[in-house]
Amino acid sequence: MSWSPRGLLPSRADVDLRPRTVRADLIAGVTVGIVALPLALAFGASAGVGPAPGLITAVVAGIVAAVFGGSRVQVSGPTGAMAVVLAPIVATHGPSAVPLVAILAGAIVLLAGATRLGRVVTFIPWPVVEGFTLGIATIIFLQQVPAAVGVHASVGGNPLVVAIDAVVHAGASLWWALGSVAVVAVVMLVLPRFAPGLPASLVAVVLVTTVAQLADAPLARIGALPDSLPLPLLPTVDLGLLRALLGPAVAVAALAAIESLLSARVAAAMPTSGGAPDDDARRYDPDRELVGQGLASIASGAFGGMPATGAIARTAVNVRAGAQTRLAALTHSVVILGVIYLATGAVSAIPLAALAGVLMVTATRMVSVAAVRAVMMSTRADALVLVVTAVITIAVDLIEAVQIGLLVAAFFTLRSVSRATSVHREPLPGPAHPGDEHIALYRLDGAMFFGAADRIGAQIRASTDALVVVLRLSQLRLVDATGAHALAELVAALELAGVTVLVKGVQPQHLQLLTRVGVLDELRHEEHLFDDLAPALEHARSHVARSTAARIADGAQSQRAAS
C-alpha cells in the first residue's frame, strides 16, 4: 500500500466559523488561556529551563497543534509529566539541550503519525483509560492543594507527598486561600444553572481577584511575568550530543504520543455541561494528532521551547468551557501571547488559590463516576486493572502506569483465553462398533497458544488408554508457534507409546504453521490427516481391528510355542 498524506493535513472541514461556535470558542479560549498561563510558567521552571520556554511552548506549540492536530478541542503545551521527564535531561546536558530534544522527539512523533501508528491507542483497554483518567484527575487535584492552603510548593515532586506536606505546613493565609477555592467552586457549580451563557470559571477568577485586591488579602499571586518572547533560534547540533540525546528523545516522544492520544481520547468521552459528548466536535484522528503534536514540538524547539503534548487538564477546561472548534485552542495561545505583551500587570494580580479552585473543579469533572463504577462492578480483573493504573499514575509515572496497566490487562486476558481453551473427550458418533473402546476422540476448543499448550497436551496424555487417538482441530480459532510445537510433541509422545494418532479438521490458515513446526511429520503416515470425521473413524476402526487381530494371533502363537 502506498503512503498518502490524505487526512493528515488541515482541510476546509476544520474551519467552522458560525456565530454560535465562534462565541463559545472565544470564551473557552480566553478561559483556558488564563488557566494555562501560570501552568506554562511553572512547568518551564520545574523542568529547569526557566519560565520563558514554557511560554514559548504554550504559544508556538499550541498554535501549531491546533492547526495540524487531529482533535478539534485538544489544547497542547508544556505539561507536568513532560517537566518531570525533562528535569534529568537538563541536569545532565544543560538547558540548551531541551530545544534539540524537542526537535528530535517531534520528528519521531511526526514519523509515527505519518506511518499511521496512531491507531495503536485504540488497543488500550477501557479500564486502563479510566484508571489513567482517574489518576491524572487525582494528580491535577493534588497539585492544587498547596495553593489551596496558602503554601508555595515547587512543581515536579510526587503530588501526594507535596500535598500532604502542604497541608501539614499550612500558612497564615490558610482561610483566605480556602475561601478563594470555595468561592470559585461554588460559582463554577452554581452559575451555569442560572446563566449558562457566562464563562463560570472566568467570572469566578475575576470575582476572587477583585475581592483579594480590595481587601489586600495575604494571598500568593501569579506575580511578575516576562513582557516579551525571545527571538527564534535554532539549537546548535553537535554529533556527540545528538547521539547522547537520542535515547531521551525516544522516551520524550513516547510520553508525548501516549499523553496526547489519551488526552484526545479522554476528551472525546467527557460529558459536556449538557450531560453528553458532542460527537462532531469531539471526534479525533489519532494519526493526524501525532502529526500535529510532532510538528508542534519541532516548532517549539526551533523557537527555543520545550516538547509539547496534549494537556489533559487544559483540554478538560476547554471542553467544559464549551469549545466547539480549533478556534478555542488558537485563542488560548493568542491570549497567552497577548498577556505577555499587554496585560502582565492585571494577570499577575490573580491569586494562585483562584486558579487552584478552577483546576480542582475541572479535575473532579474529568472523572466519569458512572464509568468508574461500571468498570469496578464488571469483573475483578478489570477492577484491578483500573486500580493499578490509577495508583501507578499517581505514585510513580504516567508512562509506566499505561505500560503496567496494559501488562496487567494482557495477563488477565491471556488467563481468560487460556481458561476458555479446553479439550473434551467425546463419544464416537453413530452406532457402536466392536473395538470402539480402544478409540479416543478429542475435540480441542479455543486457542492452542503458549498460555494453554502444555496444559492441553498433558491432559490428553494423562487420560489416554486407547490404541488410536483422533484429534479434532476444526474448533481451534487460534494456533501459535508454541501451540503447534506442543501438538507436535503430543503426537510424537503418543506414537512413541504405540498409540496411533489421526488428525482431523485442520483449518487452512493453520495448516502451513503445523506443517512447518513438524506436527504432520510426527504422524505415522501422511494419510493420517483427514478433512472429515467419518473417514477418520473408519480408518481408526480398521486400525483397531488389525491391531486386535494381530494381538490374538501373537497370543495364539505364544501358546503354541509354550506347549
N, C-alpha and C positions, 0 to 999 in steps of 0.2 A: 504494500500500500504506500503510495507516495505521500510525502508530507505536504500539508496545506495549511496556510495561516488563517484560513477562513474560520471565523468565530473567535479568534484570539485577539482581534483588533477592534477598536471602537467602531460603532456603526450609528446610523441615524436613529435606531431604536433607543439609544442611550439618552437621547435628548427628548424630554417631555416637559415643556415649559408652559403648562396650563396655569391659570391664575391660582387655582386651589393648591396645586402641588408646589408652586413657587413660594407661596406664603408659608406653607408648612415647612418646606426645606430651609428657607431663610431663618425661621425661628429655631428650627432644630440645629442648624449650623452655628448660629450665634451661641446657643446653649452649650453645645459640645465644645466650641472654641474656648469659652470661658472656663469650662471644666478642664480642658486639655492643656491650657497654658501652664498652670503650675506643675502639672504632671510632666510635661516636656522638660521644664527646667529641672525638676527633681531627678528624673531618670538620667538626664545628661550628667548631672553632678554625681549621682550614685555610681555611674559607670566609670567615673574617674576622668572624664573628658571635659567637664565643665558644662554650664547651662547653655552656652551658645550652640553647640552641636545638637542638643536636644531640641532647641527651637528650629534649627535648620531642618532637622528630620521631620518635625511636625508640619512645617510649611511645604518643603520641597517634596518629600515622600508622600505627604498627604494629598497633594495635588496630583502627582503622577499616578498614584494608586487609584485615586478617584476616577481618573480619566481612563486608565488602561485596565483596571481590575475587573474581576468577574462578578462583583456584588454591587448593587446599587446603594446599599446602606452601610457598607463597611467603612470604618474610619481607621486610617493607618497612621503609624508614627512610632516613636520610641515607647517601649514597654518595660515594666519592672522585670519580667523574665529575661528580656534581652540585656538589661543592665547587669543582671547577675552573671550572665554568660560572658559579657564583655569585660567585667572588672578584672579577672585574672589575666586576660589578654593585655589590658592596659598596664597591669603590674609587671608583666614580663617584657613587653615590647614598647611600652610607652603610648601616650595618647595619639601620636601621629600614625600608629598602625591601624586605628579604628576605621578611618575612611577607606583604606585599602581592603580591610576585611569586609566592609560594606559592599565594595565593588565586586570582590571575589564571590561572596555569598550571594549577592544579587544575580551574578551570572549563572551560578549553579541553580538557583530557584527559577530563573528565566528558562534555562535549558530543560528543567523538569516540566515546566508548563508547556514549552514548545513540543516536547515529546509525549504529551498527553498523559502525564503521570498524576495529574490532579485527582483522577477518579479513585486513586488508592484510598482516599479518605472515606469513601463510601463503604470500605470494608471494615471500618472501625465500628464495633458493636454499639448498639444503643446504650447499654449500661455503662460503657466506657465514656461515651459522650456526656451522659447525665452526671456521672461521677466527676468528670473533668470540669463540667459547668458548675457543679456544686462546690468543688474545690476552689475554682477560680473566684466564684462569688464570695466564698469564705475569706480568701486571701484579700480581695478588694475591701471587704468589710473590716477585717483585722488591720489592714494598712491604715485605715482612717481612725483607729482608736486613739493613737497619740494626739492627733489634732482634736479629737472629740473630747479629750480630758485635759486639754491645755498643756500638752507636753511636746517639746520638739524632739523628733526622732529621725535619724538618718534612714533613707530608703536603702534596701538591699539585704538587711538581716532577715532571719526567719520571722515571718509576720506574727506567728503565735507568740514567740518569745518576746518580740518587740512590744506587742500589745499588752502582754502581762506585765512587763517591766514598766510600761507607761501608766498602767492603772495603779501599780504599787507606788510610783513616784508622781502621782497626780499633782499638778502645780496649783498655785494660788488662784489661777483663773478657771478652776475646775467648773464652778457653777455657771460662769459666763459661757464657757465652751459647751457644756452640756445643754444649756438653754438655747444656744445658737443651733445646735444639732436638732433639738426638739422642735424649734420653730420651723426650720427647713423641712423636717419630716412631716409636720402637720400640714404645712402649706402644700407640699407636693402630693400628699394623700387626699386632702380635702378640696383644694381649689379646683381640680379637674371635674369634680361633681357639680360645681356651681358655675364655673366658667371654663369649659373645656377648650375654648379658643386661646386662652392665655398660656404662655410658657411657664408652668408652675415652678420649675427649678430656677429659672431666671428671676422670677418675681421673688422667690424665697431668698436668693442670694442678695438681691438689691435691698430687700427689706432688712435683712440681718446686717448688711454693711452700713446702711443708713443709721440704724439704731446704735450700732457699735461706734460709729463716728460721733454721733450726737452725745452719747453717754461717755465717750472716751474710755471705752471698755478695755480692760487689760488682756486683749486677745492678740495672738500672733497673726500677722498679716502676710500676704504674698511677698511684700517687700519690693525693693528696687529691682528693676528689670533692665536688660540691655536695650538701648534705644536704636539699634541697627543690627543688620546681619552682615557678617563678613563677606567679602567678595569670593566667588567660586575659585577654588584652587585644586587642581588635580594632584593626588598624592604622588610622591616620588616612589618609583618602582625599583626595588633592589632585588636581584635574583635570589640572594640568600634569604632575605626577609620574606620574599614571595613563597619560597619553599617552606619556611617555618610557619607561615600563616595559613597554608593550605588546609591543614587538619582542623584548626579552629574555625576556618571559614566553612568547612563542611558541617560542623556542629551548629554554627550560627544559621546556616541555610536550612538545616533540618528543623531547628526551632522556628524559624520564620515561616516555613511551609506549613508545619503542623499547626502552629498557633493561628496563622491566618486562615487556614481552611476550617479549623474547628470554630473559629470566631464567626466565619461566614455561615457555617452550618448551624451554630447556635442561634445566630441572628435570624436565620430562616425559620426557625421553630418558635421564636419568642412570641408570646402573646402581646398584642398591642393594648392600648387602653380600652379598645372595644372588645377585647377578650379573645381574639383570634389573629393569626398572622395574615398579612396581606400578601397573597401568593405572587401577584405580579411584581410588587416592589421588592419582595424578599428573595425571589428566585436568583440563584447564582450559578456561575460556570466555574468549576474548580480549576480547570486548565487555564482559563483566562485569568483567574485570580492569581495563580502562580506567576504568570507572565507579568501582570501588573505589579505584584509585590517585588519581583525581580528587578523590573525597571525602576521601581521606587527606591530600592536600596542602592542601585547603581547611581541614580541621580543624586541621592542623598550623599553618597560617598564622594561624588565629584564636587559637591559643594562643601565638603569637609564635615559631613554629618555622620550619623550612626546607621546601622542596618535597621530597616523598618519591618514591622509586621502589622497584621490586622490586630487592632487593640480591642479586646472584648469589652472592657469597661466603657470606653468611648463609643464603641458601636452600640452597646446597650443603651447608653444615654441618647444616642442618635435615634434609635428605634423608638424608645419611649417618648421622645420629644415630637414624634410624628413624621420623621423623614420619609420621603417617598422616592426621591431620585438621587443621582450623584451630586446634584447641586448642593445638598446639605454638607457632604464631606468637603467639597470645594470651598464652601462658605466657611467651614470650620478652620481651614488653613488660611483663608484670606483674613478672618477675624484675628488669628494669632499674628499674622503679618501686620495688620493694621494696628493692633495693640502695641506691638513693638515700636512702631514709628509714631503713633499718635496718642495713645492713651495709657502710657505706662503709669502715670500718676494715679488715675482713678482705679485701675485694676490692682495696683499694688496695695490699695487700702482694703481689699476683700479679706475678711477673716478666713484663715485656713479651716476653722471649725465649720464655717458655712459650706465650703466645698466638701468637707468630710461628710456632712449631712446629705448632700446630693449623692455622693458615691455610695453611702450606706443604704439609702433607699433604692438606688439603682441595683446594688448587689442583691438585695432581697427580691427584687423583681426579676432578676435574671433566672432565678430558680423556679422551675415549674413544680410545685408541690404535688400536683396530680401525677406528673410523670415520675417523680422520685418514688411516690407511694406505689405506683403501678409496678415499677421495677422491683421494689423491695418485697412486694407481695406475689411476684411471678414465680420465681424459683430461688432456692437458697444459693445456687451457683451465681445467678445474675445479681442477687443482692450483695453477695460477697465481692463480685467484680466492681460494683458501684462503690462500695465502701472502701475497698483497697485503692481504687483510682483516686477517690476524693482525699483520702488520708495522705497518700504519697504526694499528691499535688500540693497539699498544704504544708507537709512536713519536709519534703525532700526537693522535688524538681518537677517541672511541668512535663518535660520530655520523658523522664523516667516514669512518670505517672502513666502516660499513654502507653509506653512500652510494656511496663509491668501489667497494666490493665489488659492489654492485648494478650500477653502471655497467660495470664490467669484465665481470661475468656477462652483462649485457644485450648488450654488444658482441660477445662470443663467440657468444651465442645468435643474434643477428641475422646474424652472419657464417655460422653454420652453416645457418640458414634460407635465406640468400641463396645459398649454395652448393648447397643442395638444390633451389633453383628453377632449372629448366632449360627449354630449348627443343629439340625434336627435329624434324628433317625426316623425315617418314615416306613410304614408298612408297604410292602410291594403291592402295586395296584392289580386289580383283576383277581380271578380265581387262583387259589393256591396251587402250587406245583410241588412235587416231591423234591426235596433239597433246598426249598426256599429259605429254610432256617439257616443256611450257610451263606446267604447273600445279605449284605448290609447296604441299604440305600440311605445316603446322607444328602440333605439339602442345605447348602450354605446361603445364608441371607445377609444382606447389608454390604459391608465393605471389608475386603480382605486387605488390610493395611497394617502398618507397623504397630499400631496400637492393639490389634486383635489377633495377629497372625499366629503367634506362639500359643495363645490360649486355644484357638480353634484346632490347631494341629495336635496339641496334647490331648484335647478332649476326644478326638477321633481315635487316636492311637490307644487311649486307655479303655475305650468302650468297644473295641473291635474284636470279635471272636469268630469272624467269618472267613470263608475261603475266597470270597470275591467282595470287593467294596466298589460301589458305584457312587461317584461324586457328582452331584447335580450343581452346576455352577451358573445356571441361567438366571438365578435371582441375585447374583452379585452385581451391585451397582458400581463398585469401585475396586480396583486391584492395583496396588503399587508394587514397586520392586521387592520390598520386604515381604509383602503378602505372597507374591509369586514365588519367591525363594522358599518361603515356608511351605507352600504347596509342593514344590519340587522335593524338599526334604521329607515331607509326609509320604509322598508317593514312593520315594526311594526306601524309606524305612519299612513301609508295608510290603513292598516287593521283596525286600531282604528277608522279611519274616515269613515269606511264602504266600502272601496274600496278593491276589491279582487285582489290580486297580483299573477300573474303567472310568473315563471322564465323559460327562455328557453336558451339552449345552453351553460351551464356551462362547461368550459373546464376541462378535467380530472385533470390537475395539480392545478386547483383552487378549486376543489370540496371538498377536505379534509379541507382546510382552512375555506371555507364558512360554512362547517358543524360544525367545532369546535367553530367558533365565534358565531354561532346561527342564521345564515341567514335562513336556511331551517326550523328551529324550529318556526320562526315567520310566516311562511306561514300557511294559514288557514287549508290546507290539504296537506299531503305528496305527493298526486298525482298532485299537482300544480307545479311540476318540470318536464320540457319537454326537449327532445333532438331535436325535430323538430318543425318548426313554424306552420305547418298545423294543427297538433293535438292541439296545444296551442290555435290557433284561433277558432277552432271548439269548444273547451271547453269554451272559453270566450263567444262565441255567444250563446251557450246553457245556460250559466250562466246569460247573459243579458236577454235572453228570459224568463227564470224563474223569474228573478227579476222584469221584466216588467209585467208579468202576475200576480205576487204577488201584485205589486202596484195597478194594475187595480182592482184585487179582493178586496184589502183593501179599495180602493176608493168606490167601489160599496157597500160594507158592511157599510161604514161610511154614505153614502147617505141614505141607508135603515134605519139605526139607527136614522138619523136625521128626516126622515119623519115619 
